[in-house]
């Protein structure tokens, strides 16, 4: 999967491009900007494979922006978008990969994907469709090689360091931040030695198992380059506000929901993961609520029941979702099913929390028995 950024000063066109590019399975949108200067500021952090640039922009036009991007990130390919054919010759003077006349179409984006993938196919190395390492951070922590072999970490600190970097991809992290995270009580000299050795072990492990990632040294510390490898947390990071306006892209929502197998790094005793675990749990719940609301409004009761069942398999004591499932059974006239579910929920609530079930749910069921 290729990491893409889009720079387009007209917001409606930018939003349309996000939809068209985002629906192509070969691309993940790492950033979208109306301000070219903001895109430049984020370039070193994002390290995109391709940049879709509008040619006609104030402050900094697309041709000038392309030259600056190439100077900072040599591997980033440039694709220009414009309404005017006369820019074509100038565009290819800066070694553009492609030149798209507006309006941008799915066919044009597919053509760009083919051109990006061609060098990988001819060299036999990993393009967007090649076998990749499989990394799971939700519901536990598991790393498998492209061949499917479960990776064993040389030390617990190597495992925790990799987990932390995976949860903060493509970010420049201070070595002192990492040191305080892993060895809070050691002297400065021992910390530097331990961090250097742990980074070395991790880089060696990634290379030996063909994980397709690397760790870059920066002026302040280290940065995880995820390459073309995609994984659950990275997918959630790419779409932090994908549904903020309440108009969910169902296909994208289903994809993100399917990646969530439970709390972040479940079973690992890392204190630093707690706020992230809560944030990703809320994002998953938000997606679930939106898609559930859509299904229930359409009367798609079977779909809604299955979705609620999937959620409650991860969070069996969630009051809101249990209440929604009981309401669903009431709406479909399946009162016996609703009462059975309530009894199961009440027993688990008493057993796990030592409390009586919440009054609103009790009252709903009591009204049925009237």
C-alpha positions in Angstrom: 0.0 0.0 0.0 1.4 3.4 -1.0 1.3 6.3 1.4 -0.1 9.4 -0.3 -0.5 13.1 0.5 -2.8 15.5 -1.3 -2.2 19.2 -1.6 -5.2 21.1 -3.1 -6.1 24.6 -2.2 -9.9 24.2 -3.0 -11.5 22.4 -0.1 -14.4 20.8 -2.2 -11.9 19.3 -4.7 -9.6 18.2 -1.8 -12.5 16.3 -0.2 -13.4 14.7 -3.5 -9.8 13.6 -4.1 -9.7 12.1 -0.6 -12.7 10.0 -1.5 -11.5 8.8 -4.9 -7.9 8.1 -3.8 -9.0 6.6 -0.5 -11.3 4.1 -2.3 -8.3 2.7 -4.3 -6.9 -0.3 -2.3 -3.4 0.6 -3.4 -3.3 3.9 -1.4 -3.6 5.1 2.1 -3.9 8.8 2.7 -1.3 10.0 5.1 -2.2 13.7 4.9 -4.5 16.1 3.0 -3.8 19.9 2.9 -5.1 23.1 1.5 -2.0 24.9 2.5 1.2 23.8 0.7 3.5 25.2 3.5 1.7 23.0 6.0 2.3 19.9 3.8 6.0 20.8 3.6 6.3 21.0 7.4 4.8 17.5 7.8 6.8 15.9 5.0 9.8 14.6 7.0 7.4 13.0 9.4 5.1 11.4 6.9 7.6 10.3 4.2 4.9 9.7 1.6 5.5 7.5 -1.4 3.5 9.8 -3.7 2.3 13.4 -3.5 -0.8 14.6 -5.5 -0.2 18.3 -6.1 -2.5 21.0 -7.5 -0.5 23.1 -9.9 -2.3 26.4 -9.4 -2.0 27.4 -5.8 -1.3 30.7 -4.0 1.7 31.1 -1.7 3.5 28.3 -3.4 2.5 26.8 -6.7 2.6 23.0 -7.4 5.8 23.1 -9.5 7.7 25.0 -6.8 6.3 22.7 -4.1 7.4 19.6 -6.1 11.0 20.8 -6.2 11.0 21.4 -2.5 9.4 18.0 -1.8 12.0 16.2 -3.9 14.8 18.1 -2.1 13.5 16.9 1.3 12.2 13.4 0.3 13.9 12.1 -2.8 11.9 8.9 -2.9 8.5 10.7 -3.0 6.9 10.5 -6.5 5.0 13.6 -7.8 1.6 13.6 -9.5 0.3 16.9 -10.7 -3.4 17.7 -11.0 -4.6 20.7 -13.0 -7.4 21.9 -15.3 -4.9 23.2 -17.8 -3.0 21.1 -20.4 -0.3 23.6 -21.0 1.5 22.8 -17.7 2.4 19.3 -18.9 5.9 20.1 -20.3 6.9 22.0 -17.1 5.5 19.2 -14.9 7.7 16.6 -16.4 10.7 19.0 -16.1 10.6 18.1 -12.3 10.3 14.4 -13.1 6.7 14.0 -12.3 5.4 10.4 -12.3 2.1 11.5 -13.9 -0.1 14.4 -14.8 -3.9 14.3 -14.2 -6.3 16.6 -15.8 -9.2 17.6 -13.6 -11.7 16.3 -12.7 -9.7 13.4 -11.2 -11.3 10.0 -11.9 -10.8 6.6 -10.4 -9.3 5.4 -13.7 -6.6 8.1 -13.4 -5.8 7.1 -9.9 -5.6 3.4 -10.9 -3.1 4.4 -13.7 -1.0 6.1 -11.0 -1.0 3.0 -8.9 0.1 0.9 -11.9 3.0 3.3 -12.5 4.1 3.2 -8.9 3.9 -0.6 -8.7 5.8 -1.2 -12.0 9.4 -0.9 -10.6 8.5 -3.4 -7.8 7.1 -5.9 -10.2 10.1 -5.7 -12.6 12.6 -6.1 -9.7 10.7 -8.8 -8.0 10.7 -6.9 -4.7 7.7 -6.0 -2.5 5.2 -3.7 -4.2 1.8 -3.0 -2.7 0.5 -6.5 -3.4 3.5 -8.4 -2.2 3.3 -10.7 0.8 4.1 -8.6 3.9 4.6 -9.1 7.6 1.4 -9.4 9.7 1.3 -7.2 12.8 -1.5 -7.2 15.3 -1.7 -4.6 18.1 -5.4 -4.8 18.9 -6.4 -7.6 21.2 -2.8 -8.6 22.0 0.5 -8.2 20.3 1.7 -10.5 17.6 4.2 -10.1 14.8 4.5 -12.6 12.0 7.0 -12.7 9.1 5.8 -12.6 5.5 5.9 -16.4 5.6 3.6 -16.5 8.6 6.2 -17.4 11.2 5.5 -16.0 14.7 8.4 -13.7 15.7 10.0 -14.2 19.1 11.7 -11.1 20.5 15.2 -11.4 21.9 14.4 -9.5 25.0 11.3 -8.0 26.7 12.7 -4.5 26.3 13.1 -5.1 22.5 9.4 -6.2 22.4 8.2 -3.1 24.3 10.3 -0.7 22.2 8.9 -2.1 19.0 5.3 -1.9 20.4 5.9 1.7 21.4 7.3 2.6 18.0 4.4 0.8 16.2 2.0 2.9 18.3 3.8 6.1 17.3 4.7 5.5 13.6 6.8 7.9 11.6 7.4 10.2 14.6 10.7 11.5 15.7 10.9 10.3 19.3 13.6 11.6 21.6 16.1 9.0 22.9 15.6 10.3 26.4 11.8 9.8 26.1 12.5 6.2 25.1 15.1 5.8 27.8 12.7 7.1 30.5 10.1 4.7 29.2 12.2 1.6 29.3 14.8 2.2 32.1 13.5 5.0 34.3 15.8 4.2 37.3 19.2 3.7 35.5 22.1 6.1 35.2 22.5 8.1 32.0 25.6 6.1 30.9 23.8 2.7 31.3 20.7 4.0 29.6 22.6 5.1 26.5 24.3 1.7 26.3 21.1 -0.2 26.8 19.1 1.8 24.3 21.9 1.5 21.6 21.9 -2.3 22.1 18.1 -2.6 22.1 17.8 -0.5 18.9 20.5 -2.7 17.3 18.7 -5.9 18.3 15.4 -4.6 16.9 16.9 -3.5 13.6 18.6 -6.9 13.2 15.4 -8.7 14.0 13.4 -6.6 11.4 16.0 -7.3 8.7 16.4 -11.0 9.4 12.7 -11.7 9.3 11.9 -9.5 6.3 9.5 -7.3 8.3 9.9 -4.4 5.8 10.4 -1.7 8.3 13.4 0.2 9.5 14.4 2.5 12.4 16.1 5.8 11.4 18.4 7.8 13.6 17.5 11.4 13.8 19.1 14.4 15.5 16.9 14.0 18.6 16.3 10.2 18.7 14.7 7.6 16.5 11.9 7.2 14.0 10.1 4.0 12.8 9.8 3.9 9.0 6.8 1.5 8.3 7.7 1.3 4.6 4.8 -0.3 2.7 3.7 -2.5 5.7 0.2 -1.7 6.9 -1.2 -2.9 10.3 -4.2 -2.2 12.5 -2.9 0.8 14.6 -1.5 2.5 11.5 -4.8 2.1 9.7 -6.6 3.8 12.6 -4.0 6.6 12.7 -4.6 7.3 9.0 -8.3 7.9 9.5 -8.6 9.7 12.9 -11.5 11.9 11.8 -12.8 9.9 8.9 -16.3 9.9 10.4 -16.3 13.1 12.4 -19.0 14.7 10.3 -21.3 11.8 10.9 -21.4 10.6 7.3 -19.5 7.3 7.4 -18.0 5.7 4.4 -19.4 2.2 5.1 -16.7 0.3 3.3 -13.9 2.1 5.2 -15.8 1.8 8.5 -16.2 -2.0 8.0 -12.5 -2.3 7.2 -11.5 -0.5 10.4 -14.0 -2.3 12.6 -12.7 -5.7 11.3 -9.2 -4.7 12.3 -10.2 -4.2 15.9 -9.8 -7.4 17.9 -9.9 -5.9 21.4 -8.0 -3.4 23.6 -4.6 -2.2 22.4 -1.7 -4.5 23.3 -4.1 -6.5 25.5 -2.3 -8.5 28.2 0.9 -6.3 28.0 1.7 -4.4 31.3 2.8 -1.2 29.6 1.6 1.9 31.5 2.2 4.2 28.5 -0.4 2.4 26.5 -3.4 3.3 28.8 -4.4 6.6 27.1 -3.9 5.2 23.7 -5.9 2.1 24.6 -8.8 4.3 25.7 -8.6 6.5 22.6 -8.7 3.6 20.1 -11.5 2.0 22.1 -13.5 5.2 21.8 -12.8 5.4 18.0 -13.9 1.8 17.5 -17.1 2.4 19.6 -17.8 5.6 17.6 -17.6 3.7 14.3 -19.9 1.0 15.7 -22.5 3.5 16.9 -22.6 5.2 13.5 -23.0 2.1 11.5 -25.5 0.7 14.0 -27.6 3.8 13.8 -27.6 3.6 10.0 -28.7 -0.1 10.0 -31.4 0.4 12.7 -32.8 3.4 10.8 -33.1 1.2 7.7 -34.6 -1.7 9.7 -31.7 -4.0 9.0 -32.2 -5.8 12.2 -30.1 -8.9 11.5 -27.1 -6.8 10.5 -27.5 -4.7 13.7 -27.9 -7.8 15.9 -24.7 -9.3 14.5 -22.8 -6.0 14.9 -24.0 -5.7 18.5 -23.0 -9.3 19.2 -19.5 -8.7 17.8 -19.1 -5.6 20.0 -20.4 -7.3 23.2 -18.0 -10.3 22.6 -15.2 -7.7 23.3 -17.0 -5.6 25.9 -19.7 -7.8 27.4 -20.6 -5.4 30.2 -21.1 -2.3 28.1 -24.4 -0.8 29.3 -25.2 1.2 26.2 -24.7 -1.6 23.8 -26.5 -4.1 25.9 -29.4 -1.7 26.2 -29.4 -1.3 22.4 -29.6 -5.0 21.9 -32.5 -5.4 24.3 -34.3 -2.5 22.5 -33.6 -4.2 19.2 -35.3 -7.4 20.4 -38.3 -5.3 21.6 -38.5 -3.6 18.2 -38.6 -7.0 16.4 -41.1 -8.5 18.8 -38.5 -11.0 20.1 -39.2 -10.4 23.8 -38.2 -13.9 25.0 -34.8 -13.4 23.3 -34.4 -10.0 25.0 -35.3 -11.4 28.4 -32.8 -14.3 27.9 -30.1 -11.8 27.0 -30.9 -9.6 30.0 -30.6 -12.5 32.4 -27.2 -13.4 31.0 -26.1 -9.8 31.2 -27.4 -9.4 34.8 -25.6 -12.6 35.9 -22.3 -11.4 34.4 -22.7 -7.9 35.9 -23.2 -9.3 39.4 -20.4 -11.8 39.0 -17.8 -9.4 37.5 -18.7 -6.1 39.3 -20.6 -7.3 42.4 -23.4 -4.9 41.5 -27.0 -5.0 40.4 -27.6 -4.3 36.7 -28.2 -0.6 35.8 -31.8 0.6 36.6 -32.6 1.8 33.1 -32.1 -1.7 31.6 -33.9 -3.3 34.5 -36.9 -1.0 34.0 -37.1 -1.7 30.2 -37.3 -5.5 30.9 -39.7 -5.0 33.7 -42.1 -3.0 31.4 -42.2 -6.0 29.1 -43.2 -8.3 31.9 -45.7 -5.7 33.0 
